[in-house]
Amino acid sequence: QLQLVESGGGLVQAGGSLRLSCTASGRTLSNNVMAWFRQAPGKEREFVGGITWSTGKTSYAHSVKGRFTISRDNAKNTVSLQMNGLKPEDTAVYYCSVRQGTVVSGLTGNYDYWGQGTQVTVSS
């Protein structure tokens, strides 16, 4: 059974940076996609970005492109989300997720495993 654990959330001022990490345990991710989603209070969970584990190819939501970067560490079975130029509207609980295959999907229903989430709060 795959387990995902996020870390690195916190409180930061607008314009600042945070780095989130998601470590997978239980099996390898060689034929999987790992993605980040976020959910703000009263809103639906939305896609942030994802990475195909085998190729390292990334895909991002328009709202974060150019500010956020996803990378992976094969040896540690970990994916990181580097967030720069944070804005108050980036405030949300951030979740990592995993799906089978090699195509990054922006749909929550396409992901089989989820972490518990980590809070990111950006003050203005």
VMD Tcl script that draws the C-alpha trace (Angstrom):
set ca {
  {0.00 0.00 0.00}
  {1.43 3.34 -1.04}
  {1.63 6.03 1.62}
  {2.32 9.71 1.00}
  {3.52 12.18 3.60}
  {3.78 15.91 2.90}
  {5.94 18.36 4.80}
  {7.15 21.94 4.57}
  {4.02 24.01 4.90}
  {3.83 27.15 6.99}
  {3.20 30.87 7.13}
  {5.00 33.24 4.77}
  {4.60 36.83 3.65}
  {3.52 37.68 0.15}
  {6.45 37.49 -2.23}
  {8.18 34.87 -0.13}
  {9.03 31.24 -0.82}
  {8.25 27.83 0.59}
  {9.32 24.34 -0.36}
  {6.97 21.42 0.10}
  {8.04 17.80 -0.01}
  {6.12 14.60 -0.48}
  {7.72 11.29 0.36}
  {6.24 8.04 -0.87}
  {6.67 4.74 0.91}
  {5.43 1.26 0.32}
  {6.58 0.86 -3.26}
  {8.49 2.58 -6.01}
  {6.98 5.13 -8.38}
  {8.58 4.03 -11.61}
  {5.32 3.97 -13.60}
  {3.46 6.73 -11.85}
  {2.64 10.39 -11.89}
  {2.88 12.45 -8.74}
  {0.90 15.66 -8.58}
  {0.16 18.51 -6.24}
  {-3.33 19.83 -5.63}
  {-4.55 22.51 -3.27}
  {-7.81 23.36 -1.58}
  {-8.71 26.72 -0.13}
  {-11.58 27.12 2.35}
  {-14.92 26.94 0.60}
  {-13.38 26.01 -2.73}
  {-12.91 22.84 -4.69}
  {-9.58 21.05 -4.77}
  {-7.58 22.29 -7.75}
  {-4.60 21.04 -9.70}
  {-1.28 22.79 -9.10}
  {1.19 20.72 -11.08}
  {2.54 17.25 -11.63}
  {5.53 15.24 -12.74}
  {5.89 11.99 -14.61}
  {8.23 9.93 -12.52}
  {9.96 8.04 -15.33}
  {10.75 11.05 -17.54}
  {10.70 13.98 -15.16}
  {8.32 15.85 -17.45}
  {6.28 18.44 -15.60}
  {2.98 20.20 -16.12}
  {1.60 23.21 -14.25}
  {-1.63 25.07 -13.76}
  {-1.66 28.46 -15.44}
  {-2.01 30.22 -12.10}
  {1.35 28.94 -10.83}
  {3.40 28.58 -14.01}
  {6.65 30.47 -13.73}
  {6.43 30.66 -9.93}
  {6.24 27.03 -8.85}
  {8.64 24.23 -9.77}
  {8.22 20.50 -9.25}
  {11.21 18.18 -9.03}
  {11.84 14.62 -7.98}
  {14.51 12.72 -6.10}
  {14.47 9.13 -7.25}
  {16.74 7.89 -4.50}
  {14.52 9.32 -1.77}
  {11.20 8.60 -3.51}
  {10.39 12.25 -2.91}
  {8.84 15.02 -4.96}
  {9.28 18.66 -4.06}
  {7.22 21.73 -4.85}
  {9.28 24.91 -4.79}
  {6.97 27.88 -4.48}
  {8.34 31.35 -5.18}
  {6.60 34.68 -5.45}
  {3.80 33.50 -3.21}
  {0.54 35.42 -3.20}
  {-2.28 35.49 -0.64}
  {-4.45 33.58 -3.13}
  {-1.98 30.67 -2.88}
  {-3.21 30.09 0.67}
  {-4.60 26.55 0.86}
  {-4.02 23.05 2.10}
  {-1.63 21.41 -0.35}
  {-1.94 17.71 -1.12}
  {0.31 15.37 -3.03}
  {-1.22 12.53 -4.96}
  {-0.23 9.60 -7.15}
  {-1.80 7.97 -10.17}
  {-0.79 5.05 -12.34}
  {0.62 5.84 -15.76}
  {2.73 8.49 -17.41}
  {0.31 11.31 -18.17}
  {-0.21 14.14 -15.73}
  {-3.92 14.71 -15.17}
  {-5.54 17.75 -13.63}
  {-8.55 15.80 -12.40}
  {-8.72 14.69 -8.77}
  {-10.72 11.59 -9.70}
  {-7.80 10.25 -11.71}
  {-5.57 9.93 -8.64}
  {-5.58 6.89 -6.40}
  {-3.46 7.92 -3.44}
  {-3.43 11.09 -1.41}
  {-1.39 12.53 1.40}
  {-2.88 14.15 4.49}
  {-2.16 17.67 3.30}
  {-0.04 20.53 4.59}
  {-1.22 24.08 5.25}
  {0.30 26.98 3.36}
  {-0.70 30.47 4.48}
  {0.46 33.58 2.65}
  {-0.10 36.88 4.44}
  {-0.50 40.16 2.60}
}
mol new
graphics top color blue
foreach p $ca { graphics top sphere $p radius 0.5 }
foreach p [lrange $ca 0 end-1] q [lrange $ca 1 end] { graphics top cylinder $p $q radius 0.2 }
display resetview
